[in-house]
Amino acid sequence: MRKYILILLPILYFACTPKVTEPVVVKEEVKETPPVEKKGPCTTLSELSPTDKDATETAFVLYKDLVKQNNFDEALPLWEKAYYKAPAANGRIKYQFDDGVKMYKYFYANTTDNALKQSYRDSVESIYNKRIECFGDDAYVKGRLGFDLYYYMKEHSSDNEIFKLFKESIDAKGEDMDYFIVNPFAKILFDKAVSEEISKEEAGKYAQIVLRAVKKGMANCVKDCDAWKIVNDYAPPRLENLEGIKGLYPCEYFVDKYYQEYVDNPSDCDVINKVYRKLKYAGCSETQTEFASLIQAKKDNCYVAPPQESTLRQAYNAYESGDYQNAVKYFEEFANSKDDIEKKSKYLFLIAKIYYGEIKNFPKARTYAQKAADIKPNWGEPYILIGKLYASSGPLCGPGTGWDSQVVTWPAIDMFNKAKQVDPSTASEANKWINTYTQYMPKKSDIFQRNIKEGDSFKVACWINRNTTVRTAP
């Protein structure tokens, strides 16, 4: 038997645990597409001579049995013989690609030799390219390759090349994109938008395609509903945080997302003002139907005499017009000019709420909430807000479900408890949030698997970066 060369070949998907900031796509095999007749020039068994055909068919059978036993060292040479002689097999099946991938995933994960790892990674890409050559279906296969590089071979793959593969798949499939690429693509897209590696126009374009795809997937799923549920828990909240980048989403995005809340509460000034600010921030024209309706409702129901000309008036003018950065600037100037504890803490807390609800900058929101709490120590609301910041960070610190997203409930509940401790008047609201998030804490089996126990000290990383106490869901 000839000596095999450690190059080429694909990967399937055993679920390695991503880093804290990395989302986890569905922890199950990516579903195979239906059999398709080969489209490319790849050799099939029927094109071989009788002798070669018999030997190759035998190699297919023997390697497959060894793969089932996870005996990859013995399986690989036989797989090679089958794969190189007849990569398209009978012209319909494609499991030979997946089996090669499965073996190379194993080899990659079980060596520390960097050169070998690179070789295995190159083999994976080569096999996916061969699969495209044999059977087409470029969009699906490129998505598979991007998925595997992201989750299993990240140290030998750049975000740029993975992003390119995902984009090529999405450009071809649009809203019908495969569910398994959504979460990693959303993560890379978010990071590139925030770091300004891509334009706001590009980020907004792909973010909206993803959001429409998730909505369509949730509505039309049949066998993959659990997978789409995991995607829905992660991608939309992650991409929602891009609203803080002014101009990334168009007016229509904000109308579609927020206007119905006004329709359902047409005389509620809190709602009217909130939706008005959203559409103003989005740059909607005042002649646009929905925005014009809000403007009129605001005039009819929510008139408030403006404060006298001052920094505070400048702050409110900026806030009402959706100019949140200047609103923060003027509110902070006003707060810093006051010695009155009530006024100073009130406007620092308002800045925290702007960072939370409008700019979507959680670390800044925490900073200003803590400043407000420090100035007025017996006030519980800032701690309620910090708790909500932590509790809603599941999609930022993990995949939206699972360990990394569940542990954020611990520091969140710490803050809710602190709120009612320093300010008994907040007990009712604090208890509501505690009851809500207690059920989402990790289970006993989750902490047991990590060799920790209830009562242990634990540091939640991500942007939270706080020590807390291990607890489990009831």
C-alpha positions in Angstrom: 0.0 0.0 0.0 1.5 3.3 -1.0 2.5 5.8 1.6 -0.2 8.5 1.9 0.5 12.2 1.9 -1.1 14.3 4.6 -2.7 16.8 2.3 -6.2 17.6 1.0 -9.5 16.8 2.6 -12.7 18.0 4.2 -14.2 18.2 7.7 -17.6 17.6 9.1 -18.3 19.0 12.5 -17.4 17.8 16.0 -18.2 20.7 18.3 -15.2 22.3 19.8 -15.9 24.9 22.4 -15.4 28.4 21.0 -13.8 31.2 23.0 -15.9 33.4 25.1 -16.5 36.0 22.4 -17.2 33.4 19.8 -20.8 32.2 19.1 -21.6 28.5 18.8 -23.6 27.4 15.9 -25.9 24.4 16.3 -24.1 21.5 18.0 -25.3 18.9 15.6 -24.2 17.7 12.2 -24.9 20.1 9.4 -27.6 18.5 7.3 -26.5 17.0 4.0 -28.1 18.3 0.8 -30.1 15.8 -1.4 -28.2 13.6 -3.8 -27.2 15.4 -7.0 -25.8 13.9 -10.2 -22.2 14.9 -10.6 -21.7 18.0 -12.7 -17.9 18.2 -13.1 -15.2 16.2 -14.7 -14.6 13.9 -11.6 -14.0 10.3 -12.3 -16.8 7.8 -11.3 -16.5 4.1 -10.6 -18.2 3.3 -13.9 -15.4 5.1 -15.8 -12.7 2.8 -14.3 -11.4 -0.4 -15.8 -13.0 -3.6 -14.4 -10.0 -4.4 -12.3 -9.6 -0.8 -10.9 -13.4 -0.6 -10.3 -13.4 -3.8 -8.2 -10.4 -2.7 -6.2 -11.8 0.8 -5.6 -15.2 -0.5 -4.6 -13.5 -2.8 -2.1 -11.5 0.2 -0.7 -14.8 2.2 -0.3 -16.3 -0.7 1.7 -13.3 -1.3 3.9 -12.5 2.3 4.7 -16.1 3.0 5.6 -16.2 0.2 8.1 -13.0 1.5 9.7 -14.4 5.0 9.9 -17.4 3.7 11.7 -15.0 2.3 14.3 -13.1 5.6 14.5 -10.0 3.7 13.3 -8.8 6.6 11.2 -5.1 5.7 10.9 -6.0 2.5 9.1 -9.0 4.0 7.3 -7.1 6.9 5.7 -4.9 5.0 3.2 -8.0 3.0 2.0 -10.0 6.2 1.8 -7.2 7.8 -0.2 -7.3 4.9 -2.6 -11.0 5.2 -3.1 -11.1 9.0 -3.2 -8.2 9.5 -5.7 -9.4 6.7 -8.0 -13.1 7.7 -8.1 -13.7 11.0 -6.2 -17.3 11.1 -7.5 -18.0 7.5 -6.5 -21.1 6.4 -8.3 -22.0 10.0 -9.4 -24.5 10.5 -6.6 -23.2 9.9 -3.1 -21.0 12.5 -1.4 -20.2 10.9 1.9 -16.6 10.2 0.8 -15.9 13.9 1.2 -17.4 14.1 4.6 -15.5 11.0 5.7 -12.2 12.5 4.7 -13.1 15.6 6.5 -14.0 13.7 9.6 -10.6 12.0 9.6 -8.6 15.2 9.1 -10.5 16.9 11.8 -9.4 14.2 14.1 -5.8 14.5 13.0 -5.8 18.2 13.3 -7.2 18.1 16.8 -4.7 15.5 17.9 -1.4 17.0 16.9 0.6 20.0 18.2 2.8 20.1 15.1 2.0 23.5 13.5 3.2 22.4 10.1 1.0 19.3 10.2 -2.0 21.4 11.3 -1.5 23.7 8.4 -1.3 20.7 6.1 -4.5 19.3 7.4 -6.2 22.7 7.1 -5.1 23.0 3.4 -6.3 19.5 2.8 -9.7 20.4 4.1 -10.0 23.4 1.7 -8.7 21.2 -1.2 -11.4 18.6 -0.6 -14.2 21.2 -0.4 -13.0 22.6 -3.7 -13.0 19.1 -5.2 -16.5 18.6 -4.0 -17.5 21.7 -5.9 -15.7 20.5 -9.0 -17.5 17.2 -8.8 -21.0 18.2 -7.7 -21.3 22.0 -7.8 -23.5 23.5 -5.1 -20.9 26.2 -4.5 -22.9 28.3 -2.0 -23.6 25.4 0.3 -20.0 24.0 0.2 -18.4 27.4 0.7 -20.6 27.9 3.7 -19.5 24.5 5.0 -15.8 25.3 4.5 -16.2 28.7 6.2 -18.0 27.0 9.1 -15.3 24.4 9.6 -12.5 26.9 9.4 -14.2 29.2 11.9 -14.9 26.5 14.5 -12.2 24.0 14.1 -9.2 25.5 12.4 -9.4 29.2 13.4 -5.7 29.4 14.3 -4.8 28.7 10.7 -7.6 30.7 9.1 -8.2 34.5 9.1 -11.5 36.2 9.7 -11.1 37.8 6.3 -11.0 34.6 4.3 -13.8 33.1 6.4 -15.9 36.3 6.0 -15.3 36.1 2.2 -16.5 32.5 2.0 -19.7 33.3 4.0 -20.4 36.4 1.9 -20.0 34.3 -1.3 -22.5 31.8 0.1 -24.9 34.5 1.2 -24.6 36.4 -2.1 -25.8 33.3 -3.8 -28.5 32.2 -1.4 -29.7 35.5 0.1 -32.5 35.0 2.6 -32.3 31.2 2.0 -28.8 31.0 3.5 -28.0 27.9 5.4 -28.6 28.2 9.2 -25.2 27.0 10.2 -23.4 30.0 8.8 -25.6 32.7 10.4 -24.1 32.9 13.9 -20.4 32.9 12.9 -21.1 35.4 10.1 -23.0 37.7 12.4 -20.1 37.6 14.9 -17.5 38.5 12.2 -19.8 41.1 10.6 -20.4 42.8 14.0 -16.7 42.9 14.8 -15.8 44.3 11.3 -18.5 46.9 11.5 -17.5 48.1 15.0 -13.8 48.2 14.1 -14.7 50.0 10.8 -13.0 47.4 8.7 -16.0 47.4 6.4 -18.2 50.3 5.5 -21.5 51.1 7.2 -23.2 50.4 3.9 -21.8 46.9 3.6 -22.5 46.1 7.2 -26.0 47.3 7.0 -26.7 45.4 3.8 -25.6 42.1 5.1 -27.0 42.6 8.6 -30.5 43.1 7.1 -30.1 40.0 4.8 -29.2 38.0 7.9 -32.2 39.3 9.9 -34.6 38.5 7.1 -33.1 35.1 6.8 -33.5 34.3 10.5 -37.1 35.5 10.3 -37.8 33.4 7.3 -36.0 30.4 8.8 -38.0 30.6 12.0 -41.3 30.9 10.1 -40.6 28.1 7.6 -38.5 25.6 9.4 -39.5 21.9 9.4 -36.6 19.7 10.6 -34.2 22.4 11.6 -36.4 24.4 14.0 -34.2 23.8 17.0 -31.2 25.0 15.0 -33.0 28.1 13.9 -34.1 28.7 17.5 -30.4 28.8 18.6 -29.6 31.1 15.7 -32.5 33.4 16.6 -31.3 33.6 20.2 -27.9 34.9 19.0 -27.8 36.7 15.7 -30.7 39.3 16.0 -29.6 40.5 19.4 -26.0 40.7 18.3 -26.9 42.7 15.1 -29.3 44.9 17.0 -26.3 46.3 18.8 -25.2 47.8 15.5 -28.0 50.3 15.8 -25.6 52.4 17.8 -23.6 53.1 14.6 -25.6 56.0 13.1 -26.3 55.5 9.4 -25.7 51.7 9.3 -29.4 50.8 9.2 -31.8 52.8 7.0 -35.0 54.5 8.1 -37.0 51.5 7.0 -35.3 49.2 9.4 -36.3 51.4 12.4 -39.8 51.8 11.1 -40.2 48.0 10.7 -38.8 47.3 14.1 -40.3 50.1 16.3 -43.3 51.7 14.7 -45.7 48.9 15.6 -45.1 49.7 19.3 -46.5 53.2 18.7 -49.5 51.7 16.7 -50.3 49.5 19.8 -49.9 52.5 22.2 -50.9 55.6 20.2 -51.3 57.9 23.2 -48.5 56.7 25.5 -46.0 59.5 25.6 -43.1 57.3 26.6 -43.7 55.2 23.6 -44.3 58.1 21.3 -41.1 59.8 22.3 -39.1 56.7 22.1 -40.2 55.8 18.6 -39.9 59.4 17.5 -36.3 59.5 18.7 -35.6 56.2 16.9 -36.9 57.5 13.5 -35.3 60.9 14.0 -31.9 59.2 14.7 -32.4 57.1 11.6 -32.7 60.2 9.4 -36.3 59.5 8.4 -37.9 62.3 6.4 -40.6 64.3 8.3 -42.9 63.7 5.3 -42.5 60.0 5.6 -45.9 58.6 6.5 -45.0 56.9 9.8 -42.7 59.7 11.0 -45.3 62.4 10.1 -47.8 60.5 12.2 -45.4 60.4 15.2 -44.7 64.1 14.9 -48.4 64.9 15.0 -49.0 62.5 18.0 -46.1 64.1 19.9 -47.6 67.6 19.3 -51.1 66.4 20.3 -50.2 64.3 23.3 -46.8 65.0 24.6 -46.0 68.7 24.6 -43.6 69.7 27.3 -42.5 73.3 27.7 -38.8 73.4 26.9 -36.4 74.4 29.7 -34.8 77.8 29.6 -31.8 78.3 27.3 -29.0 76.4 29.0 -26.8 73.4 28.6 -29.7 71.3 29.8 -31.9 72.5 27.0 -29.1 71.8 24.5 -28.9 68.3 25.9 -32.7 67.6 25.6 -32.7 69.2 22.1 -30.0 66.8 21.0 -31.6 63.9 22.7 -35.0 64.5 21.1 -33.4 64.9 17.7 -31.6 61.6 18.0 -28.1 63.2 18.3 -27.2 61.0 21.2 -23.5 61.7 21.3 -24.1 65.5 21.8 -26.9 64.7 24.2 -24.4 62.7 26.3 -21.9 65.5 26.1 -24.4 68.2 27.3 -26.0 66.1 30.0 -22.6 65.4 31.4 -21.6 69.0 31.3 -24.8 69.9 33.1 -24.3 67.1 35.7 -20.8 68.1 36.4 -21.8 71.7 37.0 -24.1 70.8 39.8 -23.4 70.1 43.5 -27.0 69.0 44.1 -26.8 65.2 44.5 -30.3 64.6 43.1 -29.7 66.5 39.9 -26.2 65.2 39.4 -27.1 61.5 39.9 -30.3 61.9 37.8 -28.5 63.1 34.7 -25.6 60.7 35.0 -28.2 57.9 35.2 -29.9 59.4 32.1 -26.6 59.2 30.3 -26.3 55.5 31.3 -29.8 54.8 29.9 -28.9 56.5 26.6 -25.8 54.3 26.3 -27.9 51.3 27.1 -31.0 51.9 25.0 -29.8 54.1 22.2 -26.1 53.9 21.6 -25.8 50.2 22.6 -22.5 50.6 24.5 -22.9 48.4 27.5 -19.5 49.2 29.2 -20.2 53.0 29.0 -23.7 52.4 30.3 -22.3 50.6 33.3 -19.7 53.3 34.0 -22.4 56.1 34.2 -24.8 54.0 36.1 -22.1 53.3 38.7 -21.2 57.0 38.8 -24.9 57.8 39.6 -25.0 55.1 42.3 -21.7 56.3 43.9 -23.1 59.8 44.2 -26.4 58.6 45.6 -25.6 55.4 47.5 -29.2 54.6 48.6 -30.5 54.6 45.1 -31.3 51.2 43.6 -32.2 51.9 40.0 -28.7 52.2 38.7 -28.0 48.7 40.0 -31.2 47.4 38.3 -29.9 48.8 35.1 -26.4 47.3 35.5 -28.2 43.9 36.3 -30.2 44.3 33.0 -27.0 45.1 31.1 -25.4 41.9 32.4 -28.5 39.8 31.9 -28.9 40.9 28.3 -25.2 40.1 27.4 -25.8 36.5 26.6 -25.4 37.1 22.9 -22.4 39.3 23.4 -20.5 37.0 25.7 -21.6 33.7 24.2 -23.9 32.1 21.6 -27.1 33.2 23.2 -27.5 29.8 24.9 -25.2 27.5 26.8 -22.6 28.1 29.4 -21.0 31.3 28.3 -24.4 32.9 27.9 -25.9 31.5 31.1 -23.1 32.6 33.5 -24.0 36.3 32.9 -27.1 35.7 35.0 -24.9 35.4 38.1 -23.5 38.9 38.2 -26.9 40.2 36.9 -28.7 38.7 40.0 -25.9 40.1 42.2 -26.8 43.6 41.0 -30.6 43.0 41.4 -29.9 41.8 45.0 -27.7 44.9 45.6 -30.5 47.2 44.3 -33.0 46.0 46.9 -30.3 45.9 49.6 -29.5 49.6 49.2 -33.0 50.7 48.2 -35.9 48.6 49.5 -38.3 50.6 47.3 -36.8 48.7 44.3 -37.4 45.3 45.8 -40.5 44.5 43.7 -38.8 45.2 40.4 -35.5 43.5 41.6 -37.4 40.4 42.6 -39.2 40.3 39.3 -35.8 40.2 37.4 -34.3 37.7 39.9 -37.2 35.3 39.3 -36.9 35.8 35.6 -33.2 35.1 35.3 -32.8 32.4 38.0 -34.4 29.9 35.6 -31.6 30.6 33.1 -28.7 29.9 35.4 -26.6 26.9 34.6 -27.8 23.5 35.7 -26.1 21.3 38.3 -24.8 19.1 35.6 -23.2 22.1 33.8 -21.1 23.1 36.8 -20.3 19.4 37.6 -18.8 19.0 34.2 -16.5 21.9 34.8 -15.4 20.6 38.2 -16.9 23.5 40.1 -19.6 23.6 42.7 -22.2 25.8 44.1 -20.8 28.6 46.3 -17.5 28.7 44.5 -16.1 32.0 43.3 -16.2 32.5 39.6 -15.1 35.3 37.3 -17.4 36.1 34.4 -15.2 37.4 31.6 -16.3 39.2 28.4 -16.9 42.9 28.9 -18.5 42.1 32.3 -15.2 41.0 33.9 -16.6 40.5 37.4 -16.3 38.0 40.2 -19.5 36.3 41.3 -20.8 33.2 43.1 -21.7 29.9 41.4 -25.3 29.0 41.6 -27.6 26.7 39.7 -31.1 26.8 38.3 -33.8 25.3 40.6 
